Amino acid sequence: MNKPLFLLLAGSLLMTAPTWAADGDWDRAKTAHERGDYAAELAIVRPLAEQGVPFAQFNLGVLYDNGHGLPEDNALAMQWYRKAAEQGLPQAQVNLAIMYEEGEGAPPDYAQAYFWYALADAQGDGQAPQAKQDVMKKMTPAQIGVAEQRVKEFKTKHPFRIPPLPAPDSGTPHGGNN
């Protein structure tokens, strides 16, 4: 995967306190990640991911993608990214698109990459527009048309109800001032 983009996306989640954090789960997961204790992070994130929490599903995908706390497994990373992406998490949509584009965890599939970039773009993800333009250069007009139709159909059937990541609060330890 495009590691600088990937790490930026993963870091963006670690620098905020999403709404799924209960009783300090997010603080404990963030602290474990920062000290490189991926087994502890995994113990916190996995149960939440299995309960269907998109932010946790994304983080579990990151752990599989990087091989932190468990063996690296791109196919499992894609599965967890997909679960979060289907719930509307733009970071997961972009990471899933990157994996399809680069053929990590599955054969390269530019139409799938375009599909996920387009969904992330529709939600205002800052990286998705350029990534979508780049993958379009690898596609035929017919492939783009089919992918656009899939995006339209998916958006009709799957309105995203997931809230955006909260803005950092400068009054908290995660406010970006530390």
N, C-alpha and C positions, 0 to 999 in steps of 0.2 A: 504494500500500500504506500501511497505517497506519504511518507512518515512525517514530514513537517506539517502538512495539512491535517493529518490524522492526530498528531499530538496536540495541535492547536485546538481541534475539536474536542478531544478528550479533556484537555485542560480547561476549556470553557465550562464544562460541566462541573469540574472539581472546584472551580472558583466561586460557585454559587451554591445556595442552599435551596434545592428544589422542594416543592410542596410534599413530596413523598416521604421526606425524612420524618421519622417518628421517634420521639424520645432520644434524640441525639444520634440516631443511626447515621445520618449524613456526616455529622462531625466526626464520628468514629471511623467511617469509611474513608473520608478525606484524610484524616490523620494517618491512618494505616497506609494509604497510598503514598503520601508524602514521605513516609519513613521507609518505603519499600517493603512493607509487610503485606504482601499481596494475599497471603493465606488468610489473614485477618479481614482484609477488605472483601475477599471472596465469601467468607463466612457471613458477612453482613449483607452483601449485595445479592447473592444467589437466592435466598428465600424470598426476597422482595421481587426479584426477576420472575421467579416461578409463580408468584401471586399476580403477575401481569403488570407490574409497575414499569412504565416505559423507560424512565431514567435509569432504573436498575438493570433493565434488559440491555440498554445501551452499554452501561458500564461492564456488564458481564461479557458482552461482545468485545469490548476493548481488552479485557483480561485474556480472552481466548486469542484475539488477534495478535497480541504481543507476547503471549506465553507467560503471563505474570500470574503466579499462584497455581498454575495448572499447565499442562502441555499446550503448546501453540497448536491451534486447530482452526484453520481458516473456514472450513465448512461450518463448524459450530459458531464461529464468530458471525458468519453470515446469517445463520438461523436466529441468533439473538438480535442482531441488528434489524432483521426483517420484522421480528415481533414488535420492536419499538417503532420502526419505520411505518408499519401498517397502522399504528396508533397516532401517527402524525409527528413524531419527534424528528425535526429537520436534521439534527446532527447524525442520527442513525440513517436517515435517508441518504445523506451525502456519503457516509462511510460505506454503506451498502453499494451505492453507485460506483464508488472508487474500486471496490472489490470486483464488481462486474466488469468495469472498464479494463482493469489490469489483469483479469483472469485469476484472481486469488480466491480459492475456495470453490470455484466453478470455472468452466471455460469462459473466455472473454465473450461478453454479450453487450454490444454497444446499445442495442435497443433497450435492454433492461437498465443499463447505466443512465441513458437519457431519461427514461421513465422516472427513476428515483431522483435524479437531479432536477427534473421539471417539477416534481412535487415539492421538493425543498425550496426551489425558486419561488413557487407560488406562495410559500409561507414567509418569504422575505429573507431566506438564508443568504448571507453576503457572498459566500463562495460559489453557490450553485449556478448563477447566471453564466459566469465565465467557463466553468466546468462543462455546463450543458453546451455552450458554443463550441468548445474544444472537441467534445465527443461527436457533435454533429458533423464535423469535418471527416469523420471516419465512417459515416453512414450514407446510404443512398437516400434520395428524396422519398422513395416509397417507404423505406424503413422509418424515416422521421414521421411520415404521415401516420403510419400504424402506431408508432409510439405515442404520438399526440392524441390519437383516438383512445388509446388505453388510459392515458392520463385523464382525459375528459370523463370517461366511463368510471374510473376509479374514484375521482373526486365527487361524482354524483352519488355513488353508493357508499362512500366512506367520508362523511364530514368529520374533520379532525376536531375533537373536543378537548384535546390536551392543552393545558394552559402553557403560555410561553414561559421560559425560564424567568424567574424573578430577577429584577435588577439588583445588583449588589447594594447592600445597605451599609453605608459607611460607619454605622454605629455597631456593627457586628464584627467578629473576628474575620469574617469572610469578605469584608467590604473592599478588599483590594488595597487597603492601606498598610497591610502587614507584609 
